[in-house]
Amino acid sequence: MIAFEYKKLGILLLAVGLLCACGDSESVEDAAPQAAPVQEESTVPATDTTAAEPASPLESDPVTAIEAPNSTDEPDVPGMRRWTGDLDELKERRIVRILTVYGPGRFHLEDGQGRGIIAEMATSFENHLNQDLEKKHIRVFTIVIPVARDQLIPALLDGRGDVISAGLTITPEREGIVDFSIPASKPLNEILVTGPSAEQIDKLEDLSGKTVYLRESSSYRESVEALNERLAQAGSAPVEIETMPGSLEDDDLIEMVNAGLLPWAIVDEYKLQLWDGVFNDLVARDDLIFREGGRTAWAMRKDSPLLKASVDAFLKKNRAGTLHGNILINRYIRDFDWAANALSDEDYRRFNELQHLFQKYGEQYGIEYLFAAAQGYQESRLDQSVRSHAGAVGVMQLLPATASDKSVGIPDIHEVEPNIHAGIKYMDYLRDRYFSDPEITPQNQALLALGAYNAGPARMIRMRAKAADKGYDPNVWFDNVELVAAEDIGRETVQYVSNIFRYYLTYRMVAKQELKRVEARRAAGISDVLDP
């Protein structure tokens, strides 16, 4: 995905291979995609949405081996080539690459174009870079390259980007690795937010011996380590850190806290304002501050004084608190529909009611049942009564023709059990037929099958081949094939897969909490008859 509009200049041809990665997993589409009929020896259009394509004949063996690129090789795509250097060298190349994290409101695709606060800042920064050039018709372009959040600094240091604009907090540890611009934000506090499952915490020291949940690459980890140093000096037990997947953003953790899946989380205080009136079981503990007056900034490699000076001059007129900065914040943060993803109590009730069916057929076909349940949630919110305008039915939103095809062979999908059975069997069919290469990990087999379920196997085969051509790993979805999907299809398939992955993680936390409860009941001598 490329974050600037197509330009009628030769330089665009050098950058057209630039794709994006998806670090976030937020925002649920209002209408879930539906699976379409299986056709013998054909590629299957997986949905009734615009992401699908007409079925086309395949050769007798539809799965073509795709060789993964050597990670030590540089892809033959100029925007993806590794280079370093200060602004004068970047201007000679006429491309400045901005690393960020994909996510609604921040940087996302809409109608095939980059949208969000980072996309608009990139356009403004491009104009800033070109305002003093002598040759007005020969421009320097900015390219936004989203990556996983824990890859922001590694990608910068490795020469796969030139600046980072992703809300990075300035910390001593990071200052030893990269240079920061002037602050891009107002002062921020990192606070504890608690939910309904939290025990009483009166001061930060009460977290001694307890567990907090955060990403390894976050500034919050440094804040907890600083607290642990104080606890050690006092002879107290440290706070335990449980690392959460890098694909989760603070918004996801906040939602888990509100649902009682996590007792608490550490977040920048302003982020709770985004969910005001949506999550009503949160308590913002602004009296429990891990870091006070933190500031976010853009980052660049060490020894880049020209680039730093240019970024500083740009931010003075465009950061938070300026007219332009505040307009973008209002447009993409405060006015964004952050409530679209919220899981309700009714959603969890349906999950509990249907859990045994996902377990039964997940075990039968070797698909993790929580993964299948997450797919059902994305398709229908686990509601068997849902019908699409194209005739897709039930929890798994299958078309009757798909279910009755001999590759699935379960015609009566108007009842919830055969509906779930048919959906899981269809996923098994896609996975085993198109993604059974032993070099693909089981998780990536499932993720690629989800992409095929949504966009069609033929398109997925082409996207994997294109990913290999561009230097990505065709056997890995996140940050690889996902990038090609974002460019070729748009955000629908990208969101479809990432949403399901997020729900899967949520259901895993549900199961984990339930297991702890059962174990506690048994330890207390409470009869197993009462256990689910």
N, C-alpha and C positions, 0 to 999 in steps of 0.2 A: 504494500500500500504506500502510496506517495502522498505526502501531506500538503502539497501545493498543487494549484490548478495546472492543467497541461498548458505548456507554453509553446509557441510556434518558433522554437529555437532549437538548434542542434544539440544544446546541452541536455535537453530533456531526454534524448535518446540514450545518454549515458546514465541517466538516473532512473529510467523506467522500470528497472528490475528491483528497485527498492521496495521491500515489503515490510509489513509490521508484525509485531507479536502481541498477544493479548495477555496482560498480567492481571487484569481484573476479571472479575466474574460477576458483574452486577447487571441489573436491568433485565426484566423478563418481558418478552413480547406478549402482547395481549392475546394473540391468537397463536396457539401451538401448531406446528407443522404436522402433517399427517402422512403416514406411509401409504404408498401406492402399490398396485399389483406387481407380483413377481412374474417375470416372463422367462420361459425356458431359454437358456443360453443367450440372455440379453442383459443389457445393463438396465437396472431398475430405477425409474424416477421415484425418489423416495418420498416426496411430499407433493401436496397439491398447491404449493406456493411457487413464487417466481424462482426460487432456488432450484426447483426441479427442472429436468429436461426430458424431451421425448426419448423413449427407449430406442436403442440402436443395436444392431446385431454385433455379436462378439465372435472372435475366433473360437475354436473348440476349447482352448485354454485361455480364459479371459484375464488371468492374472499374469502380468508381465513382470519379471524380476527387475527391480530398480536398485541400482547400486548406490549405497549411501556414500556421500562425499567423504574424502579423507579430511579429518578435522584440522590437519596441519596445512592443508592447501588453501590458497586464497581463491574464492569464487571469482569467475571471470565476469563480474558485474561491478562496474566502477564504484557505485555507491556502497557496495559491500566490501570493497578492498580495504585492507588495513593501511592506514597512514596516520602519521602524527605531524605535528608542526604548529606554528603560531598562525595568526590571522593572515599574514602576508602570503604564506604558502597555501592556505585554504583559498584565498582569493585567486591565486594562480590556477587552482583546480576548479574554482567557481562553484563549489559546493560546500556548505557548512551543514553538518549533520547534527540534529538535535535529538538526543536520547530521552525517552519518556516512558510512561507506563500507560497501556491501553485501558480505557474505561470511560463509561458514559459521563458527560460533563467535562472530563479532562481531555481525552483524545479518543474519538470514535469515528466510525464510518457512517456516513449518511449520503445516500444516492451516489455511492462510489467515491465520495470525497471525504477528506479528513475534516472533522468538525470538533469543536470544543475549545476550551480556553487555551490549550497548548497550540492548537492549529492556528488560532488567530494571533497568538503571540509570535509564532514562527513567521507568519506573513508580515507582521509589523517589524520584526527583527530583520527580515530580508530587505524591506524598504529602507531600514536604517543603514544596513550594510552598503546599499547602493546609492545612497544620497550624495556621496562625495566622489563617486567614480567619474572619470573624465569621459569614458565611452558609455553614454547612457543606454545605448541599445545592446550592450554586452553586459549582462547582469550576473551577479553572484546569487545562487539559489540556496534556500534553506530546505532541508529534507527532514521530516520527523520520522524517527525510527523507534517505535515502541519495542521494548524488551521486557522480560520479567524483572520485577523490582530488584531482586537480588543480583541481577546481571548489569545494573546501571553502571556502577563504578568499574567492574571488570571489563565491560565493553568499551568504556571510555579509555581506560589504560591500555587496552589491547588495540586501540586505533580503529575501532568500529563505529566511533562517534566522536564528535568534537566538543560538545557541551551537553550537560544534563539539565533538563528543566522538568522536575518531577516532584517538587515539594520536599527536597532533601533538607533536613535540619542540619545546621552547622554544628558539628561536634569536634572536640579535640582529636578524636581518633581519625575522623574523616579528613580533618585539616592536615594531618600528617601524610595523607595519600594524594589529595587533590587540592587545587586552589578554588576558593569560593569567590563569587561576585559580592557586591554589596548586598545586604539583605533584600529579598524580594517580598517579604511579608512583614506585617506588624509583629510585635512580640507575642509569642505563643507559650502557653503553659501545657505541660504534659501531666494529665491527672488520671486518677483511678475512676472508672465508671463501674458501678456494681449493678447486679440484677437480682431477681427473686431467689436465686439459689445461693447467694452470698451470705456468709456469716458476718457477724458484727466486726467491723474494722474501725478503730478509733484513731489510729495513727499509723504511719507507714511501717513502723517497727512491728506492728501486729501481723504483718505479712511474713514474719520470720517463720521458716519451716513450711510455708505454704507455697503453692504453685501459681505462677502467672503464665499466661499464654501469649506468645508474641513471635514475630518473624525474626529470624537470626540476623537479617541485615538491617533491622530497624534501629532508629536512634533510641528507642525505648529499652533495648537490651543494654546499651551503655548506661542508661539511667538506673536500671536495676542492678547492674554491676557496681555502680557507685554506692547504692544503698547497701549492697552486700558487704562492701568494704567497711561501712560504718557499723553494720551488724557484727562483723568479725571483731572489730575493735572493742565492742561491748560484750563479746563472748556469746553472742546469740547465733542461732542457726541461720544459714543463708536462705534467701528466697529461691525456690527452685524454678527453673525456666523450662517450660515445655515448648519446643519449637513448633510453630504452625507453618503450613505450606506457604511458600512465597507467592502462590497464586491468589491468596486471600488478602484483601485490603482491610483497612480499619473498619470500613462500613460492614463488612461481613462479620467481623469479630463483635462489633456492637450489636448486630442482629442476634448472634448466638448468645450474648449476655442477656439481652432482653427476653429470649426464649427460655432462659435457665439452663442452657447447654454449657455455658461457662459461667463461673461465679462473678468474674470481673475481667476487665481489660484495661490497658493503658492506652490512652489516645490523646491527640491534641484537642484541647478543650473546645475549639470552634466547631469541630466535626459533629459534636452532639447537637448543635443548633440545626443541622441539616435534617435531623430526624425528629425534631420537635413536633409533637402531635401525632407521630406515627408509632413510635415505640414508647409505650407509657409505663413500662416496668423498669426503666433505667433510673439510676440515681447518680447524678454527676457529683462526684466528691471533689469539689474545687478546693476543699480544705486539705486534700491529700495530693500534694504536688511533687512530682518526680523531677521535673526540670522547669524552672521558672524563667520566663522571658526568652525562650528559644526563638531563633529566627531561621527561616528557610531561605535558600539562595540557589542560583545556578552554579554549576561546578564545571571546571575545565582541568585539563592536565597541568601539572606543575610546569613552570617556566613558559607560560603563554601570556606575557604581559600585554601584547597588542590585543589579543582576543579578550582578555579580562577588561582592559580599558574600554573596548567597544561595548561589551555586555553591560558594564557599569553605567556607561553613558545612556544606553538604551533603557535600562531599568529605572534610572532616575525619573524618566518621563512615562513609564508604563507599568511600574510595580503597583502592588496593593497600596491604596491611599491616594494614588493619582487618579485623574478623571478616567483615563482609558482603562487602567487596571480595575477600578471599581465597576465600570460598565461590564467588563468581561466576567467579573465575579458574580454580579447580579444576574447576568444572562445564563451562565453555565453552572453556577453553584447554587445560589439561593433560590433561583426560579426553576431548577431542575426537579423533575418528578422522582425524588428519591424513594417514594413510598411504593413504587411499582414492584419491588422485590420482596416486600414483607411477607413472611410466612405467618399464618394465623393459627389459632388454637384448633380451628376446624381442619386445617391441613394436617396437623399432627394426629388428630383423631382418626382421619381417614388412613393415615400411614399405619397406625396401630391396628386398625381393622383389617387391612389388606396385607400386613407384613407376612403372615404365614403363607399366602399364595406366592409372593415374590420369593420367599425362601424355598418353597416346594419346587417351583419351575426353574429358579436360578440354579439350584443344586442339580436338577435334571440335565441342564444344558451347559453347566460349567460357567455361568455368569454370576458374579457376585450379586446377591439379592438386593443389597442396598444401592448398588449401581442401577439395577433395573427399576427399583422404586423411584430413584431420582429421575429417571427418564419418564416414568409415568407421571410424576409431578409436573415436569416441564410440559408434557403433552396435554394434560387435562386437569391438573391439580388433584389427581387421583379420583376424579369424579366420573363414574361410569355413565352418568346421564348426559355427558357432553356429546354433542353431534356437531360436526363441521358443515360448512356450506357445501363441501364436496362430497359429503356422505361418510366421512370417517367417524368411527364409532368408539366410544368408551374410553377407559383409562389410558390405553396405549394408542388411541386415535388411529386405528387401522381401518383401511377400506375393506369392505367384505370381499372384494376380488383378491386382495392380497392374502387374506386369511384362508380363502378357499383354494388358492393355488396349490399345486401338489408339493411345492417346496415348503409350504407351511402346513396345509391340510387340516385346518381347524375352522370349519365354516361358520359355526354358531358363536359369533363374538358379541352378541347382544347381552350375554350374561357375563358378569365380571370375571369369573374364573377362566373360562376359555379365552376371554379377551386378553388377560394378562399372559396366559399360556401362549397364545398366538404371537403377541408382541415380543416375548423373550425368544421364542423359537425363530422368529424372523431375524432378530439381532444375531442369533447364533448362525443362521444361514449366511448373513452378510459377512460376519467375522471369519467363518471357516472357508468361505468361497473366495474371498478377495484379500484377506489380511492374515493368512495362516503362516506366512513366512516365519520360520523360527527366529530370524533376526529381529522380528518385531516383538517387543515385550508384551505380556498379556494386557497390561493397562493400555498401551498404545493400540493394540488390536481392538480393544473395546472403544477407544476414542475415535479411531478411524472408521469403525463400523457405525458409530453415531453420526459421523459426518456423511457417510454414505446413506444412512437412513434418512437424513434430511435433504441432501443434495443429489443423491443418485450415485451408484457405483462407478458409472462411466466418467462422471465429472471428477470423482475422487481419484480414479486411476490417473487421469490427466493432471490433476493438481499435484499428485505425488511425483510424477515425472517432471513436472515443471519445477517443483521444489528441488529435486536433485540437480536440474540444470542450473539453478540459481545458487547452488552451494549449500542448500539446507539439507537436513537429514529427512528423507522421504519416509522413514520408519517411525518418526516422532511427530505427534500432533502439535503440542504446545510449542510455540516459538519457532516452528518449522513449517509443516504443511499448513498449519493454521494461518500463517502469513500469506500464503498463496490464496487460501480461501477468502481472506479479507480483501485481497485485491480483485480476485476474479468474480466473487459472488456478492461481497458486501458483508454487512455485520450479521445477517441472519444466522448462517451456519456457524459462524464464530461464536455468537451469543448462545446458540442452541447447545453446543458442546460445552462451553464454559459454564453455563447455568447448571447443566446436569452435573458437571463435576463438583460445583459448589454445593448443590443439594446433596450429592453423595457424601461429601465431607460432613454436612450437617446431620444426615441420618446416621453416620458413623458415631458422631458425638451423642446422638440420642441413644443408640444402642449401648455405648460405653457407659452413659449415665445409668441406664436401666440395669446393666449388669452390676454396677457398683451398688445400686439399691438392693438388688436381690441378695448379693453377698452380705451386705450389712444386715438385712433381715435375718438371714440364716445365722450369722454370727451372734445376733441378739436372741436366737432361739425362737423366732417367729415362724409359724408353720408354713411349709412350702405350698400348702393348699392355696394360700392367698397370693402366691407369686404368679405372674403371668406365664 
